[in-house]
Amino acid sequence: MNPVGSIPATATITSVVWSWGLSRYPTGLIVYLCHNTTSACINVTSTGSGSTSSFNGLPANKKMIYAFGVAGSGSVSPPAYGQVDQVIVNYQY
């Protein structure tokens, strides 16, 4: 999810609030909320909504990513169907 609007390059994150959901959860589902790449993530599997200070001080003008995964190979059963997901990034500059 890319930032909405024009965020100053000097803006830094002060908090992040998230909400995610699926109508069906495949066995072994793992969910991460990430900042800009999938190498800067927190595990939000057990918390469908919440807030974090884990990204504080990072640039606010970068995208946030939900990364969903299931270990193994082959098809996922039951199929995962998305619902409305949201990320709110609070920042200062």
Secondary structure, 3 states (H helix, E strand, C coil): CCCCCCCCCCCEEEEEEEECCECCCCCCEEEEEEECCCCCEEECCCCCEEEECCCCCCECCCCEEEEEEECCCCCCCCCCCECCCEEEEEEEC
